[in-house]
Amino acid sequence: MASKAKIVQELMIEFGKTNPIVREEISRKVDEVVIDLLSQNQSRFKGLEATQQISLTTARKEYALKNDFASAQDTFYEVDSEGNYVAECNVISKKEIFRRRTEGGYAGYRLSYIERINNVWTLVLAEYPDQNLVVDFDYFRKPNEGDIDIIRNDSLIKDGVRGLLPQYCPRADYHQAIYEQRKTGFKEEPERYTTHMQTRPSRRIERYNRRMRDIGQGG
């Protein structure tokens, strides 16, 4: 992956420009393309993984997420005071939680859903915790201009910038069409290679988790 400066310089040469004002304009368009690419698929890129530590209390089910929240991972983890694994928690749909309640399935505090409350993305627990505890909430954050290193394909960025600058690129429409077509294939499946935890849970915890899953599935 080339640096942003190199991409900007190569486009300057391609456009036959030397004006620093044009350089700044191209630089801004590079930033726009980077954010556009990394905002796809709910920003689910390995380089955008983040964790928010949240202290849960017995009096609350709703917890505001950070401003950079883009989408939730399927699982997060209850941890002890030293950050070691205690139990797995899951993010599912609100509809699924209602279904489990109706059918008498497990819908405890280790199940949750995401909802926008008062214009803030919020983690909502299915039930109140039975004790105060801490969770490491894993999510994907919103991208920013500094995330250009996640994109390994310089030509994709350049096509996007060309399409945004018809005043410098006579075939801007063509490059915009190529960019939109290529963009659809630009995504990752970070869950395939992400390791969330550093320690393996005890056999007692594993048995407990299996039992909770069985209960949730009506077993």
N, C-alpha and C positions, 0 to 999 in steps of 0.2 A: 504494500500500500504506500503510495507516494504521499508526501506531506501536503497540507493545504497550500502552502506557499508554492510548491512545485506545480500543483494543478493550476493554480491561478496564473503562474508565469507561463506555462505552456499554452493556456487559453489566450493570454495577452499576445503571445507570438502568433498564434493561429489567427487572431482577429486583426493583427497588424497594428496594435495599439501600444503606446508607451505612457500615456497620460495617467498620473496617479489617481485621478478621480475615477477613471475607467477601472483601474485596478481594484479600487475599493468597491465599486459596483459589482465586479465579478466576484470578489470575495464574499459579499453579502449573498449573492445568488448561490454560491457554493454552500453556504450555511443553510439556506432555504432547502436546497436539494437534500442535504444530509438529514435534516429534520424530517423532511417528507418521506424519505426512504425508511428511516428508523421508526416512524410513527405507524407503519403498516403492521397488520396482524397484532394490534394492541401493544405494540412495542415489545413483542416477545422475542428478544434477542439476548443471547447469553451475556454480552457485554453490558446490558442494561439491567442485570439482576441487582437487586438491593434488598436490604433487610431492615425492618423497623422493630425495635424492641418495645413491646407494649405491656404495661402492668395491668392485669385484669383484677377487678374487685368483685366482691359478692353483690354489690349494689348496682352494677351497671352491665348492660349488654351491648351498648353502642360505643365504639371507639374510633375517633377521627384518624384518618390516614394522612400521611405526609402530602404536601402540595405537589410533589413530583410523582405521585402514584399514577400509573397508566393502566395496569391490569394485575390481577392476583395470580399467583401460582396456585396449583391445585391443593398443595399441602403446606402447612407451616408447623411449628413445633413448640410444645410446652418445654421449658427448660428450668433447671434448678438455679440456685443462687450463684453457681460457678459457670453457668452457661451450658451445662451438660444436658443431654437428651433425657426427657421424662416420658413424653408421649406425642404421638402424631395427631395433628388437628387437620380438618378438611374444610375447604371452601366449596360449597355446592350452591345450587339455585335456591332462592326463597320458596319457589313452588315445590321443590323436592323436600324441603324441611316441612312444609305444611302437609305434604303427602305422608311423610313418615309419622308425623304426629297423629294424623287421622287413622293410620293403620296400626298405631301402637308400636312403631319401630323406634329405635334409639334416635333421640334428637337432643342430646346433651350439649354442654358448652363447647365441646370439641368439634362440633359442627357449626358452620357459620355461612353467611352470605355477604355480598357486597351491595351496598345501596347508597345512592346519593341523597344525603339528608342536609337540608339547608345549604345546598350547593357545595357540599363537602363529601368526598368519597369516604364511606364509613364501613368499618368491619362490624357486623351485627352477629352476635352469638345467638345460637338457637335457644339457649337457656342461660340463666344466671350461673356463674361459677359457684361451686360449693365451698371454695376457699380462695383467698387472694393468691395470685400466681403470676408468672411472667411467661410471655410467648415471644418467640422470634418469628415475626411475620414476614415471609418471603414474598416479594412482588417484583414486577418489572416497572422501572421508572420511565418518566418521559425523557426523550432524548434532548440533547443540547448540541450546540455547534462544536463543542470539543470532542464529540463522539465520532468524529470522522474516521478514526482508526479502526472502528468496527467494520467499516465498508472497505472491502479488499479490492473492489473493482473500480479503478480510476475512470475507465471509459464510461461506466454507467453514470457517474457523477458529471462527467463532461457533457454527455448527451443531455442530461437534465438542465445544465447551465446554458447550453446552446439554445435549447428550446425556450428559455426565459429571456433571451437577449436578441430579438429579431433585428435590432438596430445595428448589431455587429455581425450577426450570422444570417446570411441570405436564405439558408435552408432551415431556418428555425422550426418551421412547422413539421418538417420531415424528422428532425432530431427529437422534437417533442413527442411525436407519434412513436418513434423507436424507444424513447425513454419510458413512456407509459406501458408499452408492450413488455419491455424487459423488467420493469418494476414489479410486475405481477409475479415473477419468479424469484424475486429477492426476499427470502424469508428463511427463518431457521426453525428448528424444533429443539430448543434448548433442554427440554426435559429428557431428551435421549442421552445426554452426556453430563447432566448436572448432578453433582454429589452434594446433597444438602447438609449432611451431618458428618461430624468427624469421629463420633463414637457410636458403637452399636448398642442398642438398648438391651437391658437384661432380659433373661428368659421369662421372668415374671411379667415384665412390661409387654413383651411380645405376645404372651398368652392373653393378657388383658386386651391388647389391641385386636387380636384375632376374635376374641369374644365380642367386643364392641361391634366389629364388622358383621359378625354373625347375627347379632341382635338387630342391627340396622337392616339386614337383608331378610329379616323374619325367621332366622335360624334358631 
